[in-house]
Amino acid sequence: MGDAYVLGDGLPELAAALDLAEVGLSVRVAVPPRGECGDSWDELDDRGEFDPDGSLRGLLEHISAPLDEGDAPLDAARPAATPPGAVLLRDAAGGWAPQPEPAVLGIPAVPLSSRAFALLGTGGALRAYLDRVRPVLTIGKTHALGALVQSRLGGATLERLVQPIVRERFGVSADEVDVAIAAPGLNEALTVAGSLSGAALAYAERDVARETRVAPRGGWLALRDALLERLTLYGVSFGEASAADVRRGESEADEWVVAEGDAEFRARALVVGARAIRDSSGAPGELEALDGLLPRHLRIGAVVGIEDPGLPDAPDGLPALQTVTLAGGERWSVRVEPGGGAPLARVAGPAIPADRAPGAAEARSRILEALEASSLSPRGSDTPHAAASAAPHATVGQRDEAADRLEGFRESAPDLLPVGAALHGGAVASALADARTAAVLLRRRLTGISG
């Protein structure tokens, strides 16, 4: 009998498998062929993922480090960081202008800068500057980001500088996003600085660290290959199975039984990735209950090659970001990246209830409508490939509810470990940190260190 069977080949699943295998546990992983690797790798952002606590960087450094003294590090798995940069935003007349910097989610640290005047106009910039002379009367009481920006900096700052960035990041209005989620510690910085723009200035360096994207130098699939190679070195075996192939054993050991064709594999614990959870409908007992961990809200998005977007010349070829409204009232975010002759549009829809997610054809239609509303055209025969992903947690309540569901499930089934970004509002770094921590607890149990 093996110690653990891992259903899924996503980043959290393979990281958990490695943490189990490194201490000598017997692990088997269900991995599809290279050309059919799961949606979880396709969903990873080619620009990198946010890594506020360093979990992703830590894994990449671990994988890239040589196992034997004198060996060269694996360069393809080494972390590459991309700090956040400014974008072009729409001004009052519909033109483009660079956003003010420094800024925190669009909140300008210098309300009277030339860039702020260009986007806000004289009246909007002067209204924002009142934040510097207006006393803070509601310290720590304004939880919604939109309400905080509106009260301190005015409507022009909220609509032209903050809303486009917040909608792209969270899929909802800034009025529906908690400050504690968008910028943890910003309210405390406001208390010290006495103004929101002053708080943004004090918080800016921390915000850069939170908004920096991290990716393996060789790309995500190179990291997948490196993880599989490292797992092989630790004696991990590989197979193919789905949640429908799993059942509880009938022996006193109460093990898991996984069918692979005519063969059966038994394991003391089961690690299940988000993709396998999505496919668990109709699976027996505890596996079917995993469905309750899936996200309540989804977002539809796509990366589309486009014809020349006609952007104005901007320093460093800044991307352009705007929000457009579709015929049905949905607000979509469209980011245009000039790309040196091969421009791209990153299109992202609003957060919608998972049970109302459109089918592939309807999702593609909305993406094309968002492009048209932005006066953009797909390049040549480039057809948008719509992808659905978990909507980020926008409030503390949403985050805590998801965490409580996951913790409650794990307590009820200690030998069944669900992992994946979809269980954490799409936050890859959070999912990775959680999977590795949970794997360490599981291996302590499997090795008899803890009960």
FIBA-949250 format. One record per residue (C-alpha): x, y, z; residue in one letter. Coordinates in steps of 0.001 Angstrom, whole numbers, padded with zeros to 6 digits, always signed. Example, Ala and Ser with C-alpha at 12.3 -4.5 7.8 and 13.67 -1.06 7.14 Angstrom:
2
+012300-004500+007800A
+013670-001060+007140S
***
This chain:
451
+000000+000000+000000M
+001236+003482-000845G
+001185+006442+001492D
-000484+009047-000740A
-002190+009238-004111Y
-002342+012691-005728V
-005180+013432-008147L
-004024+016293-010338G
-000886+017770-011851D
-001386+021452-010999G
+001206+023506-009153L
-000279+023053-005627P
-000788+019316-006214E
+002776+018692-007391L
+004207+020871-004619A
+002248+018867-002032A
+003442+015616-003627A
+007040+016808-003377L
+006684+017740+000292D
+005390+014229+000971L
+007988+012426-001149A
+010981+014324+000237E
+010605+012590+003612V
+010515+009127+002046G
+006767+008583+001784L
+005462+006473-001090S
+003578+008766-003488V
+001781+008208-006789R
+000531+011095-008944V
-002146+011036-011639A
-000548+013065-014449V
-001880+013459-018008P
+000571+013428-020935P
+002602+016608-021573R
+000387+017715-024453G
-002733+017344-022304E
-001578+018947-019061C
-004437+020291-017050G
-006342+023539-017109D
-004577+024568-013907S
-001359+025304-015840W
-003225+027105-018633D
-004870+029341-016024E
-001531+030588-014692L
-000794+034105-015872D
+002013+034267-018426D
+003109+037566-016826R
+003560+035834-013460G
+001395+035512-010372E
+001119+037832-007386F
+003270+036564-004521D
+002708+038824-001499P
+004110+036409+001085D
+006937+034931-001014G
+005463+031413-001189S
+005883+031108-004945L
+009399+032510-004921R
+010311+030087-002137G
+009175+027055-004127L
+010955+028226-007283L
+014195+028714-005377E
+013780+025265-003835H
+013222+023569-007204I
+015993+025460-008995S
+018594+024745-006302A
+020954+021857-007199P
+020514+018645-005229L
+024211+017771-005327D
+027110+020038-004508E
+028784+021266-007660G
+025705+020919-009874D
+024437+024004-011670A
+021108+025502-010592P
+018127+024855-012851L
+017815+028238-014524D
+014378+027541-016067A
+012837+027210-012594A
+014513+030233-011022R
+012131+033057-010072P
+011783+036115-012285A
+010036+039127-010763A
+008132+041828-012648T
+007257+044881-010542P
+004025+046750-011264P
+004072+049645-013695G
+001846+052534-014642A
-000930+052242-017226V
-002694+054657-019526L
-006167+055594-018293L
-009053+057509-019839R
-009335+061214-019040D
-012550+063247-018898A
-012478+063861-022663A
-011965+060181-023512G
-008272+060516-024316G
-005399+058557-022803W
-002946+059760-020162A
-000503+057958-017826P
-001721+057296-014301Q
-000047+059221-011476P
+002775+057502-009623E
+003382+056432-006949P
-000086+055050-006349A
-001857+052263-004488V
-004564+050631-006614L
-004858+053953-008427G
-004937+056096-005261I
-002454+058891-006037P
+000216+059755-003508A
+000627+063236-005056V
-002817+064644-005971P
-001417+067788-007627L
+001079+066072-009924S
+000974+066867-013635S
-000354+063373-014343R
-003156+063830-011816A
-004127+067141-013439F
-004133+065491-016885A
-006553+062750-015818L
-008659+064539-013209L
-008755+068062-014560G
-008193+071098-012366T
-011362+070634-010328G
-010805+066930-009713G
-007159+067406-008734A
-007975+070246-006339L
-010765+068156-004794R
-008290+065317-004284A
-005830+067723-002662Y
-008410+068596+000005L
-007548+065188+001437D
-004256+066688+002635R
-005945+069424+004680V
-009140+067677+005729R
-008949+066007+009162P
-009464+062260+009416V
-012663+061835+011428L
-013475+058175+010762T
-010194+056432+011462I
-010522+052702+010878G
-014295+052904+010300K
-014417+052959+006494T
-014157+049356+005353H
-015150+049712+001681A
-012373+050966-000585L
-014753+052906-002836G
-016363+054760+000052A
-012950+055632+001470L
-011666+057047-001825V
-014922+058912-002492Q
-014915+060585+000908S
-011237+061508+000942R
-010350+062212-002706L
-013650+062736-004507G
-015633+061124-007299G
-013254+061968-010147A
-010358+060160-008470T
-012564+057180-007720L
-013998+056831-011229E
-010968+057687-013364R
-008027+056427-011315L
-009242+053739-008928V
-012250+051969-010445Q
-010519+050760-013650P
-007698+049151-011676I
-009931+047659-008987V
-012418+046248-011505R
-009615+044592-013446E
-008174+043064-010284R
-011357+041971-008475F
-014153+042000-011056G
-016367+044253-008920V
-016702+047933-008087S
-014387+049452-005486A
-017526+049916-003366D
-017675+046120-003028E
-014017+045647-002062V
-012768+045789+001518D
-009734+047964+002181V
-008331+045118+004292A
-008347+042861+001209I
-007223+045367-001423A
-004422+046921+000611A
-003946+045385+004073P
-002601+048040+006410G
-003719+051048+004346L
-006260+052147+006963N
-003544+051994+009601E
-001254+054061+007368A
-004112+056569+007007L
-004289+056879+010780T
-000589+057736+010951V
-000365+059949+007850A
-003610+061833+008421G
-004557+061737+004723S
-005294+059010+002193L
-002798+060335-000342S
-000187+060508+002412G
-001057+056941+003376A
-000601+055895-000269A
+002854+057467-000262L
+003822+055656+002942A
+002307+052378+001711Y
+003677+052533-001853A
+006791+050431-001280E
+004781+047718+000453R
+002250+047826-002374D
+004985+047281-004967V
+005993+044102-003133A
+002376+042901-003037R
+001739+043697-006703E
+004997+042275-008091T
+004433+039244-010301R
+006652+036168-010001V
+007117+033412-012588A
+009728+030771-013444P
+012256+032065-015959R
+011554+029250-018386G
+007771+029526-018183G
+005152+027547-016304W
+005420+024351-018345L
+009174+024292-017759A
+008418+024426-014037L
+005971+021542-014429R
+008674+019485-016132D
+011150+020366-013372A
+008685+019313-010674L
+007972+016011-012402L
+011703+015355-012762E
+012308+016132-009091R
+009418+013869-008073L
+010901+011068-010166T
+014210+011426-008321L
+012335+010845-005060Y
+010757+007647-006356G
+007292+009008-007122V
+005335+006912-009623S
+002819+008237-012135F
-000506+007085-013501G
-003802+008336-014901E
-007033+008512-012918A
-009952+010808-012119S
-012198+011312-009118A
-014654+008813-010613A
-011967+006112-010297D
-011606+006533-006526V
-013436+004754-003714R
-012988+003969-000071R
-011470+000617+000722G
-013364-001967+002737E
-010547-003034+005035S
-010025-001881+008598E
-007250+000375+007325A
-009964+002404+005577D
-007568+003180+002732E
-008302+004831-000595W
-008524+002656-003693V
-007782+004163-007115V
-008574+002232-010287A
-006237+002692-013249E
-007638+000512-016002G
-007430-003071-014769D
-005022-002186-011964A
-005807-000863-008502E
-003629+001258-006244F
-004230+001660-002540R
-003097+004616-000484A
-003472+005833+003078R
-004219+009409+002007A
-005601+011199-001023L
-004613+014657-002306V
-007186+016126-004705V
-006572+019141-006936G
-009158+021723-007948A
-009587+020321-011451R
-010318+016858-010043A
-012771+018461-007618I
-014625+020060-010539R
-014854+016611-012104D
-015984+014913-008876S
-019731+015145-009552S
-021126+011656-009170G
-018049+010423-007307A
-018656+008423-004131P
-019185+009828-000636G
-016607+012299+000599E
-015321+013049-002894L
-018695+014317-004073E
-018818+016565-001005A
-015677+018308-002300L
-017943+020165-004715D
-018971+022403-001813G
-015445+023848-001693L
-015517+025241-005226L
-015736+029027-005697P
-019096+030746-005460R
-018136+033296-008121H
-016250+033039-011408L
-014775+035391-013986R
-014572+034909-017730I
-011474+036148-019503G
-009235+035792-022520A
-005971+036998-024023V
-006530+037983-027653V
-004156+039102-030370G
-005510+042344-031841I
-004955+044701-034739E
-003145+048006-034134D
-005072+049594-031231P
-004044+053114-032232G
-002699+054049-028807L
-000830+057335-028445P
+002932+057215-028122D
+003699+056763-024445A
+006931+056420-022482P
+008071+052799-022210D
+005102+051624-024291G
+002680+051718-021366L
-000350+049407-021544P
-003795+050997-021654A
-006626+050014-019312L
-010297+050853-019495Q
-013694+049591-018368T
-016467+049098-020930V
-020151+048368-020454T
-021828+045647-022516L
-025403+045779-023767A
-026593+043700-020810G
-025005+046095-018309G
-021937+044011-017425E
-018732+045984-016807R
-015688+044410-018468W
-012018+045329-018128S
-009868+045582-021241V
-006097+045994-020996R
-004183+046630-024219V
-000486+045762-024332E
+001311+047273-027357P
+003674+044293-027538G
+006146+045719-030052G
+004100+045096-033186G
+002033+042190-031839A
-000474+043901-029537P
-002579+041902-027109L
-005837+042585-025315A
-006412+041024-021902R
-010168+040940-021431V
-011736+040147-018053A
-015402+040047-017146G
-017117+040809-013847P
-017419+038379-010968A
-020616+036382-011522I
-022301+033576-009559P
-020821+030239-010595A
-024250+028806-011392D
-024814+031616-013912R
-021535+031220-015791A
-022128+031293-019566P
-021249+028469-021917G
-018239+028669-024222A
-020102+030236-027157A
-021808+032889-025033E
-018555+033682-023201A
-016763+034144-026531R
-019572+036419-027707S
-019215+038657-024639R
-015454+038861-025089I
-015910+039974-028695L
-018511+042520-027556E
-016046+043899-024996A
-013402+044231-027706L
-015850+046007-029995E
-016861+048370-027188A
-013160+049192-026844S
-012829+049827-030607S
-010532+046802-030942L
-010494+044001-033509S
-009040+040487-033178P
-005937+040032-035303R
-006563+038003-038454G
-008347+034773-037631S
-007455+034918-033929D
-010508+033532-032119T
-010810+034296-028394P
-010466+031261-026155H
-012660+032001-023156A
-011500+030676-019795A
-013370+030660-016491A
-011456+031120-013253S
-012277+031732-009609A
-013120+035350-008850A
-010802+036884-006242P
-012125+037346-002733H
-013223+040972-002499A
-014223+041051+001169T
-012909+039660+004416V
-016191+037785+004776G
-015741+035981+001447Q
-012155+035048+002259R
-012961+033805+005753D
-016016+031848+004607E
-013935+029962+002024A
-011195+029312+004590A
-013726+028021+007128D
-015281+025649+004583R
-011870+024252+003691L
-010754+023888+007306E
-014026+022228+008284G
-013767+019714+005467F
-010179+018796+006321R
-011083+018282+009961E
-013882+015907+008961S
-011641+013907+006591A
-007994+014140+007721P
-006811+011648+005083D
-008383+013649+002219L
-006501+016805+001260L
-008180+019193-001225P
-005840+021821-002722V
-005847+024372-005522G
-006095+028051-006396A
-009845+027773-007006A
-010274+027148-003268L
-008518+030451-002503H
-010219+032926-004804G
-007775+032143-007602G
-004773+033264-005522A
-001995+030921-006647V
+000518+031918-003969A
-002058+031461-001196S
-003036+028070-002610A
+000604+027033-002816L
+001343+028084+000764A
-001778+026283+001985D
-001023+023083+000049A
+002534+022882+001348R
+001520+023598+004950T
-001261+021011+004780A
+001115+018484+003182A
+003568+018918+006055V
+000769+018235+008554L
-000313+015200+006530L
+003191+013767+006362R
+003539+014161+010127R
+000395+012095+010477R
+001520+009483+007931L
+004945+009114+009548T
+003423+008769+013009G
+004843+012014+014389I
+001335+013280+015144S
-002050+011604+015375G
***
